[in-house]
Structure formats: structure tokens, C-alpha cells
Amino acid sequence: MKYTLEITNERNYDVIVVGSGPAGMAAAIMAGRNGMKTLLIESGGRVGGIATSGMMSHFAGTVGNKLYHEVLERAAEKNYFAPGVKTPEIDPEFLTITYIEMLEESKVDTLLYTTFCDVVMEDKKIKGIICHSKDGFSAFYSNVVIDASGDGDVAYKCGAEFIKGREEDGKMQPATLMFKVGGVDMERAVFPESFETLVPTEKGELQALAKEKLPHPAGHVLLYKSPIPGIVTCNMTNITGVDGTKAEDLTKAEFACRKQLPAIVEFLREYVPGYEKCYIIGSASLIGVRETRHFEGVKKITAEEISKAHQHEDFVVFDAHFNFDVHNITGSGLDETGSQRNFTQAKGYTIPYGCLVPKEIDGLLLSGRNISGTHMAHSNFRVMPICMGMGEAAGIAAALAIKQNKELRDIDVKDIQDKL
């Protein structure tokens, strides 16, 4: 059989951003605010990524970059359950509306239900992307493409160098499907927010009970308050041994996590104080993939630099702080290499610009969990506020490179810092 790919639509932009998670949102907004004709591509039907479609409970970690704090303030204004309160707890509905408003204010063209397929290359420089939607195949050309796809799909198609997962064996952190329960007695309810949070009850300690009672590889208790009274967000499904870059594995993860939901709800009712009458009110439409490709950049951030709160002179993300959140690669709970509540480094670290710049590909920036870093460093910088800081820097860098008619790797980092 012979197949043909017919391009039905072509457009030109200054900047194209692939993926509308926190890193992509920030990149598109900042490129637009800096005067660039910007296109944001999203394969799903909603902007925001894991924060919205993934029904994430809260913004974990923090960062000094300004856009993250602007998002918190603007989202709080929309949250009529807690008016005027600046909180990292996420209401997916109001956060989605906040993101839409920010994109429109920044004059960003957004295409939902549009899947990135391939790249247009000229030697080692990306000149555009090919996408597919109900309109057919479209070619979008630009001066800069920002890969905020999470898995680095654009960089992969460009032939950029990468590894998957851990350096020693390629194994990756497990995936999760978030869900929410209602009917919780908030006066009596407990909220273990880390694997290292132990909760003794009359029937036993909750983390130990979960490991014993829940179907493997589920087996931990992570429960978070939401902005809505009586509603709790649950991070308790778990699937190991899946590769988030493969549709077959994503389907396996989706099915496995959904089949765990009834057992988890029964566990909550039987063993967790305040949850005796709880019930599922909704689950995420996007599986939470924590780790896939780590690309080789001009620079690479390491766990040692994070542990020492290293301050790079060529930083573009600053005052970043989180822990080593390595979920157990073979089962439930925290991996033996991880550290949550027991993470002792209280100071913020920085991420250098070179981590966003692929080693050999021009016209492309990495933004989000796909940047250049080790497996352990990634377990820290992959959280949404820090990814949003990367996106803010990427959007600014793209605009500067275009205005100065320079390659991305050649711009002066001080110019980016001035705009941060």
C-alpha cells in the first residue's frame, strides 16, 4: 500500500510552543508578551497539562521566577471557595480559565486537539513542525520551537541526544492517575502529604496498612486538601514498568490505574479516619507520567548541585526548591534513593540556561521535565513551579534570539536575566 501525507494548511510564526503544561503555558505567554507571534499546540482539549487535565492536587515546590507567582495570585482571585487567598492548592476549573485569559491577553494563537507529528529540518536546525488534527495535516514554520511536550517529542524527532530514566538501567518512575473524593469529614480527616508521613490509627499505621491491603503496585496513602470543602485529591493509584513515550504502555497504565480505584476507595472507607463515607467524584483525563527522556544539553544539572543549592552565574531559573521525589520504581511508596520530608536542603538553587539548549540542534529550546539533567536532579526540577520557571525563561530567550538575529545558544544570558 502507498500512503501520502497531504499538507492542507500552512502558517508562519515567530515562536511555536508544543505542549500546554506549566512549562509550555509559561513559554507561550512570555513569548507573546515579548511581542512574538506565537502558536501553542496541545494534543488534548484543555490547556494546563497535569495541573488541569491531570487533576493535580497542588503546586509542589517553589521557584523565584515571577510568572508562577502571578498565576497563583490570578487563580486565587477566581476561586470563590477561598476568595483572595493565595494558595498552592489547585482548582482545575478556575486554573484553566486563568490560563485561557493569560493566553488571550498575550495574543497567543492556541490550537487544541492538535497532535505534533514531525519536524521540518534544515541540516541541524529546526524550521517548523508538522501536526495533525481534524483539519488534516498542517505545517507550521517558525524561527524558534520550544519543546514543552514533557517527553521531548520534538527534540526526539530532531535527532537530539537523550537517555531514558536512570542512567544505570533506563528504568523510569511510575505513572499515576489522580482522582478526587467527596463526602469527607474534614474535621476528622487526615492528610498524609508525603510517603514519609506516618499516620497511626486504631487499626494500624496507614502507610503500612496500604502496603498490606492495596493491590500491588498501589500501596501508599497520599491525600491532599482541595479549595472545595469536603473534597480531597488522592494520589494513590500506581503503575510501574511503563514507558510514557509508548501508546501501548500509556493505555496499560490508564487501564491498570482505573481498575485500582474501587479497592482504594474501599480502603479509605475502612481504614482512614474521616473517609468512612467518601466516594469518587471525578478522575483525571490525563495519566501522570513522571519520567521519560532526559536530553543532552549544552549544560547538565546534577543532584549534587541541587543538594548544595549551587548558584550558577548563567542562571535562568532561580530560587528553585523541592525535594528528591523519586517514586518507587519497582513498587509503591518512596524509592530508596528519594527523600521528601527528610530532604534537608532549605535553600533555593538555580538552573543554567545551557540546560534548556540542546547540544547540537539549533532553533530549539527544551522546557519542562525534558531539560538536560540527571535522573536524580530531574526528581527535583520536574515539579510544576520549577517547570514554569523554565518556560518563562524559554519564552524570553526565544524572543531575544529573534530580535537580536542570533542563534539561541549565542544570546547573552544576562539579557534573559534582565527580563526575569
Buried (B, 14 or more C-beta within 10 A) or exposed (E): EEEEEEEEEEBEBBBBBBBBBBBBBBBBBBBBBBEBBBBBBBBBEBBBBBBBBBBBBBBBBBBBBEBBBBBBEBBBBBBEEBEEEEBBBBBBEBBBBBBBEBBEEBEBBBBBEBBBBBBBBEEBEBBBBBBBBEEEBBBBBBBBBBBBBBBBBBBBBBEBEBEBBBEEEEBBBBBBBBBBBBBBEEEEBBBBBBBBBEBEEEEBEBBBBBBEBBBEBBBBBBBBBBBBEBBBBBBBBBBBBBBBBEEEBBEBBBEBBBEBBEBBBEBBBEBBBBBBEBEBBBBBBBBBBBBBBBBBBBBBBEBEBBBEBBEBEBBBBBBBBBBBBBBBBEBBBBBEBBBBEEBEBEEBBBBBBBBBBBBBBBBBBBBBBBBBBBBBBBBBBBBBBBBBBBBBBBBBBBBBBBBEEEEBBEBEBEBBBEBB
